[in-house]
Amino acid sequence: QVQVVESGGVLVQPGGSQRLSCAASGSIFSINAMGWYRQAPGKERELVALIISGGRTNYADSVKGRFTISRDNAKNTVYLQMNSLKPEDTAVYYCHVRANSYRYWGQGTLVTVSS
């Protein structure tokens, strides 16, 4: 019914940049928030960045100043611009959509930061 699809996972060198995209489609309305979580091997899933309909954003301390979240409301799409990538950013990144009184998740996309 509701599809959440991410793209943009890559292998990138430290210091590089990459943009992730996530599009929500289907029977969806009144999106409260869209954002990104990530999970590294052996670690708990953690919030990376979140943006609500009013434009307020929330970032993990570890990515502040390096990552920027944005959205295209007309396309129900959220982006994560990642700059100055570090090896510790390596993780599976999951798109998160809060809508329809539910929390939807994408399948995840792998970002690997390594020389």
NORGI-V307429 format. One record per helix or strand of 3 or more residues. SS is the DSSP state (2 for helix, 1 for strand). FROM is the first residue (numbers start at 1). LEN is the number of residues. Records with the same first field share a line. If there is no record, write none. Layout:
SS = FROM-LEN  FROM-LEN
//
This chain:
1 = 2-6  18-9  33-7  46-7  57-3  67-6  77-6  91-9  102-4  109-5
2 = 73-3  87-3
//
